[in-house]
Amino acid sequence: MGKTIVAIAAAQEKMNNGDRVLLLCYNRVLANKIRYRFNKNEENIKVATFHSLAKNIINEKDPTWWKTNYSDDDEFWS
């Protein structure tokens, strides 16, 4: 948990300086735990897993990509 505490403190310091922060986590449980440490209305931080970030980028660029290329979302990530 020490790495997480350091990451949260570093993110908070960057935000205090007016910077935008992307904090990537290995798993969804950890991302959710970290996300709740920050104000939910805070716009200068995004906490996500790599996979959720990738999926959001794909959806922004081409919302039909998933239906065209993969019928089963779980198959893609495994």
C-alpha positions as CSV (number, residue, x, y, z in Angstrom):
1,M,0.0,0.0,0.0
2,G,3.0,2.3,0.4
3,K,3.3,2.9,-3.4
4,T,-0.4,3.8,-3.5
5,I,0.0,6.4,-0.7
6,V,3.0,7.9,-2.5
7,A,1.1,8.0,-5.8
8,I,-1.9,9.7,-4.2
9,A,0.3,12.3,-2.5
10,A,2.2,13.0,-5.7
11,A,-1.1,13.4,-7.6
12,Q,-2.5,15.7,-5.0
13,E,0.7,17.9,-5.1
14,K,0.5,18.1,-8.9
15,M,-3.2,19.1,-8.7
16,N,-2.4,21.7,-6.1
17,N,0.0,23.2,-8.6
18,G,-2.8,23.4,-11.2
19,D,-1.6,20.4,-13.2
20,R,-3.9,17.7,-14.6
21,V,-3.2,14.2,-13.4
22,L,-3.8,10.7,-15.0
23,L,-3.3,8.0,-12.4
24,L,-3.3,4.5,-14.0
25,C,-3.9,1.4,-11.8
26,Y,-3.4,-2.2,-12.5
27,N,-6.9,-3.3,-11.4
28,R,-10.4,-1.8,-11.0
29,V,-10.6,-2.3,-7.2
30,L,-7.5,-0.2,-6.6
31,A,-8.7,2.5,-9.1
32,N,-12.0,2.8,-7.3
33,K,-10.4,3.0,-3.9
34,I,-8.1,5.8,-5.1
35,R,-10.9,7.6,-7.0
36,Y,-12.9,7.9,-3.7
37,R,-9.9,9.6,-2.0
38,F,-10.5,12.6,-4.3
39,N,-13.4,14.9,-4.7
40,K,-15.7,13.4,-7.3
41,N,-16.2,16.8,-8.9
42,E,-12.5,17.3,-9.3
43,E,-11.8,17.7,-13.0
44,N,-8.0,17.8,-12.8
45,I,-7.6,14.1,-12.0
46,K,-8.6,10.9,-13.9
47,V,-8.1,7.6,-12.1
48,A,-8.5,4.6,-14.3
49,T,-7.1,1.2,-15.2
50,F,-5.1,0.9,-18.4
51,H,-7.8,-1.2,-20.0
52,S,-10.7,1.2,-19.2
53,L,-8.6,4.1,-20.5
54,A,-7.9,2.3,-23.7
55,K,-11.6,1.4,-24.1
56,N,-12.6,5.0,-23.6
57,I,-10.1,6.2,-26.2
58,I,-11.4,3.6,-28.7
59,N,-15.0,4.6,-28.0
60,E,-14.2,8.3,-28.4
61,K,-12.5,7.7,-31.8
62,D,-14.9,5.1,-33.2
63,P,-17.9,4.1,-31.2
64,T,-18.7,1.3,-33.7
65,W,-15.3,-0.3,-33.4
66,W,-16.3,-2.8,-30.8
67,K,-19.3,-4.1,-32.7
68,T,-17.3,-4.3,-35.9
69,N,-14.3,-6.1,-34.4
70,Y,-15.5,-7.9,-31.3
71,S,-18.8,-9.3,-30.4
72,D,-17.6,-10.4,-26.9
73,D,-15.9,-7.7,-24.8
74,D,-14.4,-10.3,-22.4
75,E,-12.8,-12.1,-25.3
76,F,-10.9,-8.9,-26.3
77,W,-9.4,-8.3,-22.9
78,S,-8.4,-11.9,-22.3
